Amino acid sequence: MANEVNAAATDHAAVLRDKLKALSGKIWSSLGGAVLAADIACDELTVVFEAKNWVPSLAFLRDNGFVCFIDLTAVDWPARERRFDVVAHLLDPKANLRIRAKCMTDEATPVDSCIDVWPAANWFEREAYDMYGVLFANHPDLRRMLTDYGFDGHPLRKDFPMSGYVEVRYDDEQKRVVYEPTRLSQEYRSFDFLSPWEAAHYELPGDEKATRQV
């Protein structure tokens, strides 16, 4: 029984990869120079588009089955010239396929808003602007939505300082919002990005089984 289940799972994965490869080829042949890269990983297709072709490329995907807009966000790569990736996740419910669409931009160059393609992208683009500072051209209401109106900076940028700003809270005694210097619960630390297991220099119960000679 287990062998049958494993065989079925293997067949399903192979069929899915074939579908994604066919989809990737269709995108390359249809959109031509708008595509910078395409890669299949974890049973999902990731396609990088030219920023100037962002909206037409997304419209093509919508018209070819990807009618379900899941979300949109940004990723910050400070060392890169175009430091931001704008990332949209889409679903084709009929074919049960997922795709991750990306384009690159910088702090000063807006990306065209895709709310005419998917109106649901409205708040996601506002969040990306608020948290990262990514600008979206032709957005009808590009305002902050998570930080205070007078907030200076964008909290999820990797170069955002840990101190020097103010925080806001509601004061029950004064019955109003008050501004105070930022208070950090711990000192800023330099992380080595090792997993907890790689960084640990002690043994936990059961660790001896990994080195026991059989």
C-alpha positions in Angstrom: 0.0 0.0 0.0 2.8 2.4 0.9 4.6 1.7 -2.4 1.4 2.5 -4.3 1.0 5.8 -2.4 4.6 6.8 -3.1 4.2 5.9 -6.7 1.1 8.0 -7.0 2.8 10.9 -5.4 5.8 10.6 -7.7 3.5 10.5 -10.8 1.6 13.6 -9.5 4.8 15.5 -9.0 6.0 14.6 -12.5 2.7 15.7 -14.1 2.9 19.0 -12.1 6.4 19.7 -13.3 5.4 19.0 -16.9 2.5 21.5 -16.5 4.8 24.1 -15.1 7.4 23.6 -17.8 4.7 24.0 -20.4 3.5 27.2 -18.7 7.0 28.6 -18.5 7.4 27.9 -22.2 4.1 29.6 -23.0 5.1 32.7 -21.0 8.5 32.9 -22.7 7.0 32.6 -26.2 4.1 35.0 -25.6 5.8 37.8 -23.6 9.2 37.7 -25.2 11.5 40.5 -24.0 9.2 41.2 -20.9 10.6 38.1 -19.2 14.0 38.3 -17.5 14.0 34.8 -15.8 11.8 31.8 -15.0 12.6 29.1 -12.5 10.6 26.1 -11.1 11.2 25.3 -7.4 9.0 23.7 -4.7 6.3 22.9 -7.3 5.9 26.6 -8.1 6.9 28.7 -11.1 8.7 32.0 -10.4 8.9 34.5 -13.3 10.8 37.8 -13.2 9.4 40.5 -15.5 10.7 43.8 -16.6 9.3 46.5 -14.4 8.1 48.5 -17.4 6.0 45.5 -18.5 4.7 44.6 -15.1 1.0 45.3 -15.6 0.7 43.9 -19.2 2.5 40.7 -18.0 0.1 40.3 -15.0 -2.9 41.0 -17.3 -1.6 38.2 -19.6 -1.4 35.8 -16.7 -4.9 36.7 -15.6 -6.3 36.2 -19.1 -4.6 32.8 -19.2 -6.1 31.2 -16.1 -4.5 33.0 -13.1 -7.7 34.8 -12.1 -7.1 34.3 -8.3 -4.9 37.1 -6.8 -3.4 35.8 -3.5 -1.2 38.6 -2.3 1.5 41.1 -3.1 4.5 42.1 -1.1 8.1 43.3 -1.4 11.6 42.0 -0.6 14.5 44.3 0.2 18.1 43.6 -1.1 20.0 46.7 0.1 23.3 45.8 -1.7 21.6 45.5 -5.1 21.2 48.6 -7.4 17.5 47.9 -7.8 17.1 46.8 -4.2 13.4 45.9 -4.2 11.6 42.9 -5.5 7.8 43.4 -6.0 6.3 39.9 -5.6 2.8 38.8 -6.6 1.4 35.3 -5.9 -1.3 34.0 -8.2 -3.4 30.9 -8.6 -5.0 29.2 -11.5 -7.9 27.4 -9.7 -8.9 25.3 -12.7 -5.4 23.9 -13.4 -4.5 24.1 -9.7 -1.2 25.9 -10.6 0.6 28.6 -8.7 2.9 31.2 -10.0 5.1 33.8 -8.3 5.6 37.0 -10.4 8.4 39.4 -9.7 9.8 42.7 -10.9 12.7 44.9 -9.6 12.8 48.5 -8.7 14.6 51.1 -6.5 13.6 53.7 -4.0 12.8 56.4 -6.5 11.3 54.5 -9.5 7.6 53.7 -9.3 6.1 50.4 -10.4 2.8 50.7 -12.2 -0.1 49.7 -9.9 -1.9 46.5 -10.9 -5.2 47.3 -9.3 -6.8 47.6 -12.7 -5.9 43.9 -13.2 -6.8 42.8 -9.6 -8.6 45.4 -7.5 -7.7 43.4 -4.4 -4.1 44.5 -4.9 -5.0 48.0 -3.5 -4.2 47.4 0.1 -1.3 45.1 -0.6 0.4 47.9 -2.6 -0.3 50.4 0.2 1.3 48.0 2.7 4.4 47.5 0.5 4.7 51.3 0.2 4.3 51.8 4.0 6.6 49.0 5.1 9.3 49.2 2.3 8.8 52.6 0.6 8.1 51.0 -2.8 6.2 53.5 -5.0 3.3 52.5 -7.2 2.3 54.8 -10.1 -1.4 55.4 -10.9 -2.5 54.1 -7.5 -5.6 56.0 -6.5 -4.8 56.2 -2.7 -1.2 55.5 -1.9 -1.2 56.3 1.8 0.3 54.6 4.8 -1.9 52.0 6.4 0.0 50.5 9.3 2.2 53.3 10.6 1.2 56.6 12.0 0.5 59.6 9.7 3.7 61.4 10.8 6.0 58.4 10.8 9.3 59.0 9.1 10.9 56.0 7.4 9.8 52.5 6.3 10.0 49.8 9.1 10.9 46.7 7.0 13.8 48.2 5.1 16.9 46.3 6.2 18.7 49.7 6.6 16.1 51.1 8.9 17.7 52.3 12.2 16.8 50.6 15.4 16.8 53.8 17.4 16.4 57.5 17.0 12.7 57.5 16.2 9.6 57.9 18.3 6.9 55.4 19.1 3.2 56.1 19.7 0.8 54.6 22.2 -2.6 55.5 23.7 -2.3 56.9 27.2 -5.3 55.9 29.4 -4.7 58.7 31.9 -4.3 61.5 29.3 -7.0 60.0 27.0 -4.9 60.7 23.9 -2.2 59.3 21.7 1.3 60.2 23.0 4.7 60.2 21.3 7.7 58.9 23.2 11.3 58.0 22.4 11.6 54.4 21.1 12.3 52.0 23.9 13.9 48.7 22.9 13.5 45.6 25.1 17.0 44.4 24.4 20.3 45.7 22.9 20.7 45.5 19.2 22.5 42.2 18.4 24.5 41.0 15.5 23.1 37.7 14.4 25.3 35.0 12.6 22.2 33.5 10.9 23.1 30.0 12.1 20.3 27.7 13.0 19.8 27.1 16.7 21.3 23.6 16.4 24.4 24.8 14.7 25.0 27.6 17.2 24.4 25.4 20.3 27.6 24.2 22.1 25.9 21.8 24.5 24.2 18.4 24.2 20.5 17.9 24.7 18.9 14.7 25.9 18.9 12.2 23.1 21.9 13.8 21.2 24.0 10.8 22.2 21.9 8.6 19.8 23.3 10.5 16.8 26.9 9.3 17.6 26.2 5.9 19.2 28.0 3.1 17.5 25.6 0.2 16.5 
